[in-house]
Amino acid sequence: MSLISCPGCSKQVSRRAPSCPHCGEPIAERSRPAPQSGGGPGVAGCLLVLLLLGGGAFVLFQTDIGKQLFSEGKKVADSQLILGKWKQQDGPLSLEFHSDGTLREERALNTGKGTWKILPGRKIELKIEGVIWGENEVTMRYDLSGDELVLTPDSGVGLALRYRKVK
């Protein structure tokens, strides 16, 4: 049995006693917690919380803002950075890299189709239709820096081809 001090006379009394046996001060009513009204958040509150959580998940996973938040701190793969159209800085060529591994090369006189693949060691393999016939296959070292792509052939003179990203 737990004892408390009576608020009227300060003598020790049982917490369960309805009143102090010494002075008659009511005890049990003061020690009982006040009844709660409403009984918690209820169905409407739970639905509101679920709606807010669902809306937050949508923002995080389906919008550009959410994608930017998730991509911060993560390194984006070179195969993602290289996608898009690149225009040669000192020449007439442009290369357009597609996510399915296909490639389009625009030349001064015509357009060629081909494929591309990222290889280990910052290398890229390009297979492009020839100007007149056949297919040209070349492996190049690549460097990506912002909106600049530099391709240097593994074989031959090693002349670097510089491209700028077309926006």
C-alpha positions as CSV (number, residue, x, y, z in Angstrom):
1,M,0.0,0.0,0.0
2,S,1.4,3.4,-1.0
3,L,1.2,6.3,1.3
4,I,1.0,10.0,0.5
5,S,0.9,13.2,2.6
6,C,-2.5,14.6,3.2
7,P,-2.9,18.0,1.5
8,G,-4.9,19.2,4.6
9,C,-2.9,18.0,7.6
10,S,0.3,16.6,6.0
11,K,-0.1,13.2,7.8
12,Q,0.6,10.0,6.0
13,V,-2.5,8.4,4.5
14,S,-3.3,5.7,2.0
15,R,-3.4,6.8,-1.6
16,R,-6.7,4.8,-2.0
17,A,-8.4,6.3,1.0
18,P,-11.5,8.4,0.0
19,S,-10.6,11.0,2.7
20,C,-8.0,11.6,5.4
21,P,-8.9,9.7,8.6
22,H,-7.3,12.5,10.6
23,C,-8.8,15.7,9.2
24,G,-11.4,14.5,6.6
25,E,-9.7,16.1,3.6
26,P,-10.8,14.3,0.3
27,I,-7.8,12.2,-1.0
28,A,-8.8,9.6,-3.6
29,E,-10.3,12.2,-6.0
30,R,-7.1,14.2,-6.1
31,S,-4.8,11.3,-6.7
32,R,-6.9,9.9,-9.6
33,P,-5.8,11.1,-13.1
34,A,-8.4,13.2,-14.9
35,P,-10.3,11.3,-17.5
36,Q,-9.3,11.9,-21.1
37,S,-11.7,13.2,-23.6
38,G,-11.9,12.0,-27.2
39,G,-10.0,8.7,-26.7
40,G,-7.0,9.5,-29.0
41,P,-6.6,10.7,-32.5
42,G,-9.4,8.5,-34.0
43,V,-9.9,7.5,-37.6
44,A,-9.8,11.0,-39.0
45,G,-6.4,11.7,-37.4
46,C,-5.0,8.4,-38.7
47,L,-6.3,9.1,-42.2
48,L,-4.7,12.6,-42.1
49,V,-1.3,11.1,-41.1
50,L,-1.5,8.5,-43.8
51,L,-2.4,11.2,-46.4
52,L,0.5,13.3,-45.3
53,L,2.9,10.4,-45.4
54,G,1.7,9.4,-48.9
55,G,2.1,12.9,-50.2
56,G,5.6,13.1,-48.8
57,A,6.5,9.8,-50.4
58,F,5.1,11.0,-53.8
59,V,7.2,14.2,-53.6
60,L,10.4,12.2,-52.7
61,F,10.1,9.5,-55.3
62,Q,8.2,11.0,-58.3
63,T,9.3,14.7,-58.6
64,D,12.5,16.3,-59.7
65,I,13.0,17.8,-56.2
66,G,12.9,14.3,-54.6
67,K,15.2,12.9,-57.3
68,Q,17.7,15.6,-56.6
69,L,17.5,15.0,-52.9
70,F,18.2,11.3,-53.4
71,S,21.0,11.9,-55.9
72,E,22.9,14.2,-53.6
73,G,25.8,12.3,-52.1
74,K,25.5,9.6,-54.7
75,K,27.9,9.4,-57.6
76,V,26.1,9.4,-60.9
77,A,27.5,6.8,-63.3
78,D,29.3,8.0,-66.3
79,S,26.9,6.1,-68.5
80,Q,24.2,8.5,-67.2
81,L,26.3,11.6,-67.6
82,I,27.2,10.9,-71.2
83,L,23.6,10.6,-72.3
84,G,22.4,13.4,-74.6
85,K,23.7,15.3,-77.6
86,W,27.3,16.5,-77.8
87,K,28.6,19.0,-80.5
88,Q,32.3,18.9,-81.5
89,Q,34.0,22.1,-80.5
90,D,36.4,22.4,-83.4
91,G,34.6,20.4,-86.1
92,P,31.3,19.5,-87.8
93,L,30.5,16.3,-85.9
94,S,27.9,15.8,-83.2
95,L,27.3,12.6,-81.2
96,E,24.0,11.7,-79.6
97,F,24.2,9.0,-76.9
98,H,20.9,7.2,-76.1
99,S,20.2,5.1,-72.9
100,D,19.5,2.0,-74.9
101,G,23.2,1.9,-76.1
102,T,22.5,3.3,-79.5
103,L,24.4,6.3,-81.0
104,R,23.7,8.8,-83.7
105,E,26.6,10.7,-85.4
106,E,25.8,13.8,-87.4
107,R,28.5,14.5,-90.0
108,A,28.8,17.3,-92.5
109,L,27.4,15.2,-95.4
110,N,25.2,12.6,-93.7
111,T,24.1,10.9,-90.4
112,G,25.4,7.6,-89.1
113,K,23.9,5.2,-86.6
114,G,25.8,2.9,-84.2
115,T,26.2,1.7,-80.7
116,W,28.3,2.7,-77.7
117,K,29.4,0.9,-74.5
118,I,31.3,2.1,-71.4
119,L,34.4,-0.1,-70.7
120,P,36.6,-0.3,-67.6
121,G,39.4,2.2,-67.3
122,R,37.4,5.2,-68.5
123,K,37.2,3.8,-72.0
124,I,34.3,3.8,-74.4
125,E,33.7,1.6,-77.4
126,L,32.0,3.1,-80.4
127,K,30.7,1.2,-83.4
128,I,29.4,3.6,-86.2
129,E,28.2,3.0,-89.8
130,G,30.9,4.0,-92.2
131,V,30.5,7.0,-94.5
132,I,30.4,4.9,-97.6
133,W,30.2,1.3,-96.4
134,G,30.9,-1.0,-93.4
135,E,31.2,-0.2,-89.8
136,N,33.9,1.7,-87.9
137,E,34.8,0.4,-84.5
138,V,37.0,2.4,-82.2
139,T,37.9,2.3,-78.5
140,M,38.7,5.7,-76.9
141,R,39.6,7.0,-73.6
142,Y,37.0,9.5,-72.3
143,D,37.1,12.3,-69.9
144,L,33.9,14.0,-68.6
145,S,34.0,17.3,-66.9
146,G,30.7,19.2,-66.5
147,D,29.5,19.9,-70.0
148,E,32.7,18.9,-71.7
149,L,33.5,15.4,-73.2
150,V,37.0,14.6,-74.5
151,L,37.5,11.5,-76.6
152,T,41.1,10.3,-77.3
153,P,41.5,7.3,-79.6
154,D,43.6,4.4,-78.1
155,S,45.3,3.8,-81.5
156,G,46.7,6.3,-83.9
157,V,48.0,9.8,-83.3
158,G,45.9,10.2,-80.1
159,L,44.4,13.5,-81.2
160,A,41.8,14.5,-78.6
161,L,38.3,15.3,-79.9
162,R,36.5,17.8,-77.7
163,Y,32.7,18.0,-77.4
164,R,30.3,20.3,-75.6
165,K,26.9,19.2,-74.3
166,V,24.0,20.6,-76.3
167,K,21.2,21.8,-74.0
